[in-house]
Amino acid sequence: MHLRLQLVAVFLVLFSFTNAQTRLSGKIVNAKNEPVPGVSVKIAGTQQGTASDIEGRYSLMLSAGKKYTIEFSAVGYLGKSVS
């Protein structure tokens, strides 16, 4: 029984390392410091993305330890990429 619990614990630790993710979140505002809702926030080269909410907030889950380029776009604004 004790050995089985150790194996389960080792498996859970390995699983947590292989699936380690981190949250990227922020708030999008315009030049007047007003929130901008509906901004498309996308990870470049993927289909993964989200849109900012009514208060300009967004959140994405990313794999830890990797580098990303995030693309922001909205109607009436110039798009921007951030690495």
Secondary structure, DSSP 4 states (H G I P E B T S, - for coil): -HHHHHHHHHHHHHHHHHT-EEEEEEE-B-TTS-B-TT-EEEETTSS-EEE--TTSEEEEEEETT----EEEE-TTS--EEE-
